[in-house]
Amino acid sequence: MWCLLAEVAVDVAIGEHGDRVWDLVAPILLVQEAGGQVTNPAGQPWTERQLAIASNGLLHPMVLGTIRATRAPHPPAKDRGG
């Protein structure tokens, strides 16, 4: 998926929580050299064992905003009975 992002076949790639540096150092370099951006979900530089969010760079703020919105706590649903 990282190579697909670097060659502009996809716009976003998300790693796995717990990825190690040796798992992502080469893919991150490919994405960055292609003009993309890789951060953690908070928009900070990615570090080991965090979730890596990669995009084409243009969509990165929107991707991070969407992830934050889905991670925000939702109020519990009211019991409708029945």
Backbone as XML, in Angstrom:
<?xml version="1.0"?>
<chain id="A" units="angstrom">
  <residue number="1" name="MET">
    <atom name="N" x="0.818" y="-1.192" z="0.000"/>
    <atom name="CA" x="0.000" y="0.000" z="0.000"/>
    <atom name="C" x="0.859" y="1.251" z="0.000"/>
  </residue>
  <residue number="2" name="TRP">
    <atom name="N" x="2.027" y="1.175" z="0.634"/>
    <atom name="CA" x="2.909" y="2.338" z="0.675"/>
    <atom name="C" x="3.441" y="2.672" z="-0.720"/>
  </residue>
  <residue number="3" name="CYS">
    <atom name="N" x="3.790" y="1.651" z="-1.476"/>
    <atom name="CA" x="4.261" y="1.878" z="-2.848"/>
    <atom name="C" x="3.139" y="2.418" z="-3.727"/>
  </residue>
  <residue number="4" name="LEU">
    <atom name="N" x="1.928" y="1.925" z="-3.524"/>
    <atom name="CA" x="0.788" y="2.442" z="-4.276"/>
    <atom name="C" x="0.575" y="3.920" z="-3.979"/>
  </residue>
  <residue number="5" name="LEU">
    <atom name="N" x="0.768" y="4.322" z="-2.734"/>
    <atom name="CA" x="0.657" y="5.733" z="-2.374"/>
    <atom name="C" x="1.760" y="6.537" z="-3.056"/>
  </residue>
  <residue number="6" name="ALA">
    <atom name="N" x="2.974" y="6.032" z="-3.037"/>
    <atom name="CA" x="4.093" y="6.747" z="-3.659"/>
    <atom name="C" x="3.916" y="6.901" z="-5.164"/>
  </residue>
  <residue number="7" name="GLU">
    <atom name="N" x="3.269" y="5.918" z="-5.807"/>
    <atom name="CA" x="3.049" y="6.041" z="-7.254"/>
    <atom name="C" x="1.684" y="6.624" z="-7.593"/>
  </residue>
  <residue number="8" name="VAL">
    <atom name="N" x="1.008" y="7.196" z="-6.620"/>
    <atom name="CA" x="-0.249" y="7.930" z="-6.763"/>
    <atom name="C" x="-1.400" y="7.034" z="-7.229"/>
  </residue>
  <residue number="9" name="ALA">
    <atom name="N" x="-1.367" y="5.774" z="-6.881"/>
    <atom name="CA" x="-2.474" y="4.875" z="-7.199"/>
    <atom name="C" x="-3.549" y="4.926" z="-6.116"/>
  </residue>
  <residue number="10" name="VAL">
    <atom name="N" x="-3.154" y="5.302" z="-4.901"/>
    <atom name="CA" x="-4.097" y="5.525" z="-3.795"/>
    <atom name="C" x="-3.708" y="6.835" z="-3.129"/>
  </residue>
  <residue number="11" name="ASP">
    <atom name="N" x="-4.620" y="7.407" z="-2.354"/>
    <atom name="CA" x="-4.371" y="8.698" z="-1.715"/>
    <atom name="C" x="-3.988" y="8.595" z="-0.248"/>
  </residue>
  <residue number="12" name="VAL">
    <atom name="N" x="-4.341" y="7.483" z="0.408"/>
    <atom name="CA" x="-4.106" y="7.345" z="1.841"/>
    <atom name="C" x="-3.666" y="5.917" z="2.147"/>
  </residue>
  <residue number="13" name="ALA">
    <atom name="N" x="-2.748" y="5.773" z="3.090"/>
    <atom name="CA" x="-2.337" y="4.465" z="3.597"/>
    <atom name="C" x="-2.213" y="4.578" z="5.111"/>
  </residue>
  <residue number="14" name="ILE">
    <atom name="N" x="-2.658" y="3.557" z="5.818"/>
    <atom name="CA" x="-2.587" y="3.551" z="7.273"/>
    <atom name="C" x="-1.852" y="2.292" z="7.699"/>
  </residue>
  <residue number="15" name="GLY">
    <atom name="N" x="-0.839" y="2.486" z="8.522"/>
    <atom name="CA" x="-0.056" y="1.366" z="9.017"/>
    <atom name="C" x="-0.803" y="0.612" z="10.098"/>
  </residue>
  <residue number="16" name="GLU">
    <atom name="N" x="-0.071" y="-0.173" z="10.831"/>
    <atom name="CA" x="-0.643" y="-0.930" z="11.935"/>
    <atom name="C" x="-0.087" y="-0.393" z="13.241"/>
  </residue>
  <residue number="17" name="HIS">
    <atom name="N" x="-0.939" y="-0.332" z="14.251"/>
    <atom name="CA" x="-0.479" y="0.111" z="15.557"/>
    <atom name="C" x="0.595" y="-0.859" z="16.036"/>
  </residue>
  <residue number="18" name="GLY">
    <atom name="N" x="1.715" y="-0.349" z="16.449"/>
    <atom name="CA" x="2.803" y="-1.199" z="16.897"/>
    <atom name="C" x="3.884" y="-1.419" z="15.860"/>
  </residue>
  <residue number="19" name="ASP">
    <atom name="N" x="3.750" y="-0.800" z="14.673"/>
    <atom name="CA" x="4.799" y="-0.934" z="13.656"/>
    <atom name="C" x="6.131" y="-0.473" z="14.233"/>
  </residue>
  <residue number="20" name="ARG">
    <atom name="N" x="7.180" y="-1.172" z="13.851"/>
    <atom name="CA" x="8.520" y="-0.835" z="14.304"/>
    <atom name="C" x="9.226" y="-0.008" z="13.233"/>
  </residue>
  <residue number="21" name="VAL">
    <atom name="N" x="10.293" y="0.660" z="13.632"/>
    <atom name="CA" x="11.042" y="1.520" z="12.713"/>
    <atom name="C" x="11.478" y="0.737" z="11.483"/>
  </residue>
  <residue number="22" name="TRP">
    <atom name="N" x="11.989" y="-0.465" z="11.674"/>
    <atom name="CA" x="12.495" y="-1.234" z="10.532"/>
    <atom name="C" x="11.375" y="-1.679" z="9.598"/>
  </residue>
  <residue number="23" name="ASP">
    <atom name="N" x="10.128" y="-1.659" z="10.081"/>
    <atom name="CA" x="8.996" y="-1.993" z="9.214"/>
    <atom name="C" x="8.663" y="-0.854" z="8.251"/>
  </residue>
  <residue number="24" name="LEU">
    <atom name="N" x="8.870" y="0.383" z="8.698"/>
    <atom name="CA" x="8.358" y="1.520" z="7.930"/>
    <atom name="C" x="9.394" y="2.517" z="7.436"/>
  </residue>
  <residue number="25" name="VAL">
    <atom name="N" x="10.648" y="2.373" z="7.798"/>
    <atom name="CA" x="11.615" y="3.389" z="7.395"/>
    <atom name="C" x="11.707" y="3.517" z="5.873"/>
  </residue>
  <residue number="26" name="ALA">
    <atom name="N" x="11.753" y="2.431" z="5.155"/>
    <atom name="CA" x="11.825" y="2.503" z="3.690"/>
    <atom name="C" x="10.513" y="2.995" z="3.082"/>
  </residue>
  <residue number="27" name="PRO">
    <atom name="N" x="9.347" y="2.465" z="3.498"/>
    <atom name="CA" x="8.102" y="2.975" z="2.935"/>
    <atom name="C" x="7.877" y="4.461" z="3.216"/>
  </residue>
  <residue number="28" name="ILE">
    <atom name="N" x="8.233" y="4.910" z="4.411"/>
    <atom name="CA" x="8.073" y="6.333" z="4.732"/>
    <atom name="C" x="8.945" y="7.185" z="3.818"/>
  </residue>
  <residue number="29" name="LEU">
    <atom name="N" x="10.160" y="6.753" z="3.581"/>
    <atom name="CA" x="11.056" y="7.485" z="2.678"/>
    <atom name="C" x="10.470" y="7.551" z="1.269"/>
  </residue>
  <residue number="30" name="LEU">
    <atom name="N" x="9.922" y="6.452" z="0.774"/>
    <atom name="CA" x="9.287" y="6.444" z="-0.553"/>
    <atom name="C" x="8.153" y="7.461" z="-0.634"/>
  </residue>
  <residue number="31" name="VAL">
    <atom name="N" x="7.292" y="7.446" z="0.376"/>
    <atom name="CA" x="6.139" y="8.351" z="0.382"/>
    <atom name="C" x="6.606" y="9.804" z="0.451"/>
  </residue>
  <residue number="32" name="GLN">
    <atom name="N" x="7.552" y="10.098" z="1.331"/>
    <atom name="CA" x="8.027" y="11.477" z="1.464"/>
    <atom name="C" x="8.736" y="11.962" z="0.204"/>
  </residue>
  <residue number="33" name="GLU">
    <atom name="N" x="9.525" y="11.115" z="-0.411"/>
    <atom name="CA" x="10.212" y="11.501" z="-1.650"/>
    <atom name="C" x="9.221" y="11.733" z="-2.792"/>
  </residue>
  <residue number="34" name="ALA">
    <atom name="N" x="8.068" y="11.102" z="-2.729"/>
    <atom name="CA" x="7.038" y="11.291" z="-3.748"/>
    <atom name="C" x="6.161" y="12.502" z="-3.439"/>
  </residue>
  <residue number="35" name="GLY">
    <atom name="N" x="6.457" y="13.217" z="-2.349"/>
    <atom name="CA" x="5.691" y="14.414" z="-2.000"/>
    <atom name="C" x="4.601" y="14.167" z="-0.984"/>
  </residue>
  <residue number="36" name="GLY">
    <atom name="N" x="4.528" y="12.971" z="-0.457"/>
    <atom name="CA" x="3.515" y="12.645" z="0.534"/>
    <atom name="C" x="3.942" y="13.011" z="1.935"/>
  </residue>
  <residue number="37" name="GLN">
    <atom name="N" x="3.074" y="12.716" z="2.873"/>
    <atom name="CA" x="3.316" y="13.071" z="4.262"/>
    <atom name="C" x="2.967" y="11.877" z="5.145"/>
  </residue>
  <residue number="38" name="VAL">
    <atom name="N" x="3.752" y="11.659" z="6.202"/>
    <atom name="CA" x="3.512" y="10.568" z="7.142"/>
    <atom name="C" x="3.592" y="11.130" z="8.556"/>
  </residue>
  <residue number="39" name="THR">
    <atom name="N" x="2.538" y="10.925" z="9.332"/>
    <atom name="CA" x="2.505" y="11.389" z="10.717"/>
    <atom name="C" x="1.799" y="10.345" z="11.576"/>
  </residue>
  <residue number="40" name="ASN">
    <atom name="N" x="1.692" y="10.648" z="12.860"/>
    <atom name="CA" x="0.827" y="9.855" z="13.726"/>
    <atom name="C" x="-0.577" y="10.475" z="13.650"/>
  </residue>
  <residue number="41" name="PRO">
    <atom name="N" x="-1.590" y="9.905" z="14.289"/>
    <atom name="CA" x="-2.943" y="10.468" z="14.189"/>
    <atom name="C" x="-3.078" y="11.894" z="14.720"/>
  </residue>
  <residue number="42" name="ALA">
    <atom name="N" x="-2.157" y="12.324" z="15.568"/>
    <atom name="CA" x="-2.203" y="13.690" z="16.097"/>
    <atom name="C" x="-1.538" y="14.695" z="15.157"/>
  </residue>
  <residue number="43" name="GLY">
    <atom name="N" x="-0.968" y="14.214" z="14.050"/>
    <atom name="CA" x="-0.310" y="15.099" z="13.099"/>
    <atom name="C" x="1.148" y="15.354" z="13.415"/>
  </residue>
  <residue number="44" name="GLN">
    <atom name="N" x="1.686" y="14.676" z="14.413"/>
    <atom name="CA" x="3.091" y="14.806" z="14.796"/>
    <atom name="C" x="3.921" y="13.810" z="13.989"/>
  </residue>
  <residue number="45" name="PRO">
    <atom name="N" x="5.222" y="14.013" z="13.909"/>
    <atom name="CA" x="6.062" y="13.041" z="13.190"/>
    <atom name="C" x="5.866" y="11.633" z="13.762"/>
  </residue>
  <residue number="46" name="TRP">
    <atom name="N" x="5.819" y="10.660" z="12.879"/>
    <atom name="CA" x="5.608" y="9.284" z="13.305"/>
    <atom name="C" x="6.807" y="8.783" z="14.085"/>
  </residue>
  <residue number="47" name="THR">
    <atom name="N" x="6.556" y="8.064" z="15.162"/>
    <atom name="CA" x="7.604" y="7.375" z="15.902"/>
    <atom name="C" x="7.173" y="5.931" z="16.106"/>
  </residue>
  <residue number="48" name="GLU">
    <atom name="N" x="8.132" y="5.122" z="16.421"/>
    <atom name="CA" x="7.917" y="3.682" z="16.543"/>
    <atom name="C" x="6.740" y="3.343" z="17.461"/>
  </residue>
  <residue number="49" name="ARG">
    <atom name="N" x="6.000" y="2.333" z="17.037"/>
    <atom name="CA" x="4.865" y="1.760" z="17.766"/>
    <atom name="C" x="3.640" y="2.662" z="17.811"/>
  </residue>
  <residue number="50" name="GLN">
    <atom name="N" x="3.628" y="3.709" z="17.003"/>
    <atom name="CA" x="2.435" y="4.521" z="16.848"/>
    <atom name="C" x="1.769" y="4.134" z="15.540"/>
  </residue>
  <residue number="51" name="LEU">
    <atom name="N" x="0.537" y="4.523" z="15.385"/>
    <atom name="CA" x="-0.165" y="4.313" z="14.132"/>
    <atom name="C" x="0.364" y="5.322" z="13.118"/>
  </residue>
  <residue number="52" name="ALA">
    <atom name="N" x="0.780" y="4.851" z="11.959"/>
    <atom name="CA" x="1.304" y="5.724" z="10.908"/>
    <atom name="C" x="0.181" y="6.047" z="9.925"/>
  </residue>
  <residue number="53" name="ILE">
    <atom name="N" x="-0.024" y="7.329" z="9.685"/>
    <atom name="CA" x="-1.008" y="7.807" z="8.718"/>
    <atom name="C" x="-0.229" y="8.458" z="7.581"/>
  </residue>
  <residue number="54" name="ALA">
    <atom name="N" x="-0.411" y="7.963" z="6.379"/>
    <atom name="CA" x="0.304" y="8.491" z="5.216"/>
    <atom name="C" x="-0.706" y="8.948" z="4.174"/>
  </residue>
  <residue number="55" name="SER">
    <atom name="N" x="-0.393" y="10.043" z="3.526"/>
    <atom name="CA" x="-1.274" y="10.539" z="2.466"/>
    <atom name="C" x="-0.442" y="11.190" z="1.380"/>
  </residue>
  <residue number="56" name="ASN">
    <atom name="N" x="-1.138" y="11.630" z="0.347"/>
    <atom name="CA" x="-0.458" y="12.320" z="-0.750"/>
    <atom name="C" x="-0.004" y="13.717" z="-0.337"/>
  </residue>
  <residue number="57" name="GLY">
    <atom name="N" x="-0.271" y="14.116" z="0.864"/>
    <atom name="CA" x="0.132" y="15.421" z="1.374"/>
    <atom name="C" x="-0.991" y="16.432" z="1.287"/>
  </residue>
  <residue number="58" name="LEU">
    <atom name="N" x="-1.665" y="16.487" z="0.167"/>
    <atom name="CA" x="-2.770" y="17.433" z="-0.005"/>
    <atom name="C" x="-3.961" y="17.079" z="0.868"/>
  </residue>
  <residue number="59" name="LEU">
    <atom name="N" x="-4.215" y="15.810" z="1.034"/>
    <atom name="CA" x="-5.373" y="15.361" z="1.801"/>
    <atom name="C" x="-5.078" y="15.156" z="3.280"/>
  </residue>
  <residue number="60" name="HIS">
    <atom name="N" x="-3.846" y="15.338" z="3.694"/>
    <atom name="CA" x="-3.453" y="14.968" z="5.049"/>
    <atom name="C" x="-4.287" y="15.651" z="6.139"/>
  </residue>
  <residue number="61" name="PRO">
    <atom name="N" x="-4.509" y="16.968" z="6.085"/>
    <atom name="CA" x="-5.327" y="17.590" z="7.135"/>
    <atom name="C" x="-6.746" y="17.002" z="7.195"/>
  </residue>
  <residue number="62" name="MET">
    <atom name="N" x="-7.335" y="16.714" z="6.043"/>
    <atom name="CA" x="-8.677" y="16.146" z="6.019"/>
    <atom name="C" x="-8.682" y="14.721" z="6.587"/>
  </residue>
  <residue number="63" name="VAL">
    <atom name="N" x="-7.673" y="13.948" z="6.249"/>
    <atom name="CA" x="-7.579" y="12.576" z="6.750"/>
    <atom name="C" x="-7.451" y="12.590" z="8.270"/>
  </residue>
  <residue number="64" name="LEU">
    <atom name="N" x="-6.560" y="13.434" z="8.792"/>
    <atom name="CA" x="-6.373" y="13.511" z="10.239"/>
    <atom name="C" x="-7.643" y="13.995" z="10.930"/>
  </residue>
  <residue number="65" name="GLY">
    <atom name="N" x="-8.326" y="14.962" z="10.335"/>
    <atom name="CA" x="-9.587" y="15.453" z="10.908"/>
    <atom name="C" x="-10.646" y="14.373" z="10.957"/>
  </residue>
  <residue number="66" name="THR">
    <atom name="N" x="-10.726" y="13.572" z="9.927"/>
    <atom name="CA" x="-11.691" y="12.471" z="9.892"/>
    <atom name="C" x="-11.366" y="11.434" z="10.953"/>
  </residue>
  <residue number="67" name="ILE">
    <atom name="N" x="-10.084" y="11.112" z="11.103"/>
    <atom name="CA" x="-9.681" y="10.142" z="12.123"/>
    <atom name="C" x="-9.989" y="10.676" z="13.515"/>
  </residue>
  <residue number="68" name="ARG">
    <atom name="N" x="-9.697" y="11.944" z="13.755"/>
    <atom name="CA" x="-10.000" y="12.537" z="15.065"/>
    <atom name="C" x="-11.499" y="12.507" z="15.340"/>
  </residue>
  <residue number="69" name="ALA">
    <atom name="N" x="-12.305" y="12.804" z="14.329"/>
    <atom name="CA" x="-13.755" y="12.830" z="14.513"/>
    <atom name="C" x="-14.305" y="11.443" z="14.850"/>
  </residue>
  <residue number="70" name="THR">
    <atom name="N" x="-13.735" y="10.419" z="14.260"/>
    <atom name="CA" x="-14.233" y="9.071" z="14.533"/>
    <atom name="C" x="-13.718" y="8.541" z="15.854"/>
  </residue>
  <residue number="71" name="ARG">
    <atom name="N" x="-12.637" y="9.095" z="16.355"/>
    <atom name="CA" x="-12.094" y="8.666" z="17.645"/>
    <atom name="C" x="-12.690" y="9.447" z="18.806"/>
  </residue>
  <residue number="72" name="ALA">
    <atom name="N" x="-13.378" y="10.549" z="18.527"/>
    <atom name="CA" x="-13.957" y="11.371" z="19.597"/>
    <atom name="C" x="-15.004" y="10.563" z="20.345"/>
  </residue>
  <residue number="73" name="PRO">
    <atom name="N" x="-15.048" y="10.744" z="21.665"/>
    <atom name="CA" x="-16.056" y="9.996" z="22.421"/>
    <atom name="C" x="-17.463" y="10.445" z="22.029"/>
  </residue>
  <residue number="74" name="HIS">
    <atom name="N" x="-18.321" y="9.491" z="21.848"/>
    <atom name="CA" x="-19.701" y="9.770" z="21.497"/>
    <atom name="C" x="-20.556" y="9.595" z="22.737"/>
  </residue>
  <residue number="75" name="PRO">
    <atom name="N" x="-21.559" y="10.466" z="22.925"/>
    <atom name="CA" x="-22.425" y="10.284" z="24.092"/>
    <atom name="C" x="-23.177" y="8.954" z="23.965"/>
  </residue>
  <residue number="76" name="PRO">
    <atom name="N" x="-23.441" y="8.311" z="25.096"/>
    <atom name="CA" x="-24.159" y="7.038" z="25.024"/>
    <atom name="C" x="-25.557" y="7.236" z="24.439"/>
  </residue>
  <residue number="77" name="ALA">
    <atom name="N" x="-25.991" y="6.265" z="23.680"/>
    <atom name="CA" x="-27.323" y="6.329" z="23.091"/>
    <atom name="C" x="-28.369" y="6.173" z="24.172"/>
  </residue>
  <residue number="78" name="LYS">
    <atom name="N" x="-29.456" y="6.911" z="24.032"/>
    <atom name="CA" x="-30.544" y="6.808" z="25.000"/>
    <atom name="C" x="-31.307" y="5.523" z="24.769"/>
  </residue>
  <residue number="79" name="ASP">
    <atom name="N" x="-31.691" y="4.901" z="25.832"/>
    <atom name="CA" x="-32.474" y="3.673" z="25.754"/>
    <atom name="C" x="-33.880" y="4.033" z="25.317"/>
  </residue>
  <residue number="80" name="ARG">
    <atom name="N" x="-34.305" y="3.485" z="24.212"/>
    <atom name="CA" x="-35.653" y="3.761" z="23.688"/>
    <atom name="C" x="-36.672" y="2.794" z="24.249"/>
  </residue>
  <residue number="81" name="GLY">
    <atom name="N" x="-36.229" y="1.908" z="25.070"/>
    <atom name="CA" x="-37.154" y="0.910" z="25.600"/>
    <atom name="C" x="-37.394" y="-0.182" z="24.577"/>
  </residue>
  <residue number="82" name="GLY">
    <atom name="N" x="-38.156" y="-1.177" z="24.973"/>
    <atom name="CA" x="-38.562" y="-2.238" z="24.070"/>
    <atom name="C" x="-37.503" y="-3.147" z="23.736"/>
  </residue>
</chain>
